[in-house]
Amino acid sequence: MLRIQNLDKTYEDGTVALTDVSFDVPEGQFVAVIGLSGSGKSTLLRCINRLIDPTGGEIWWDDTQLSHITGEELRRARRRIGMIFQHFNLVDRSSVLTNVLSGRLGYVNSVASVLGRFPQEDVDRAYANLERVGIHEKADNRADELSGGQRQRVGIARALMQEPGLILADEPVASLDPALAHSIMKHLQLINREDKITVLVSLHFLDLVQQYSTRAIALNEGKLVFDGAPHEIDDDKFLEIYGREAERIG
């Protein structure tokens, strides 16, 4: 269970990104977080895995208070939270296999990680995850030789290496064309259904929300303005929430 309680985030320049956001996510849900640029979607996901620190409120993952832990305790908690980024966050000059294996860094000692030495079990798992997302034949390619859709599949395989209970995907299809976007969303949907992994994915596109998620949360100017079934978000609801700005969401 993921529990967000009265979450606030104000940046040092005074920008208020989140205000009193609260919701619970039961295990196994596929939640789409939707909103315009600047609505707080990315800030929310980055607060959950503590890439940034919240200003106030609490974040609970099962019995761990993510919002208040540091050091080794935070490192252990992050092992079970996979992160997928809009701009992939791959090491371009490294091989696809090495990028995927980096998902195990939380499990190996620091010396082994620096030397790039991983147990054979992890190497086998990396190949299996690459096969799962359909690019096992690219294992020896450099990451910068791949297309955008292939690079995002590497990001998914890397997240799976953590054996996560929760995957956070921060606008993972924003830079992809519609066909590739659906391909990536299908992979996330299968992972959610087959592995029972909870998924939170931030999205701009209404059709993707309705087709792939089991629940939708909408943010506007850092505030939670909708929480319900994806089919309840139609054009009229978007006009109600965002006014003319709703035209910016497909």
Secondary structure, DSSP 8 states (H G I E B T S, - for coil): -EEEEEEEEE-TTS-EEEEEEEEEE-TT-EEEEE--TTSSHHHHHHHHTTSS--SEEEEEETTEEGGG--HHHHHHHHTTEEEE-TT----TTSBHHHHHHGGGTTTS-HHHHHHT---HHHHHHHHHHHHHTT-GGGTTSBGGGS-HHHHHHHHHHHHHTT--SEEEEESTTTTS-HHHHHHHHHHHHHHHHHH--EEEEEES-HHHHHHH-SEEEEEETTEEEEEE-GGG--HHHHHHHHGGGGGG--
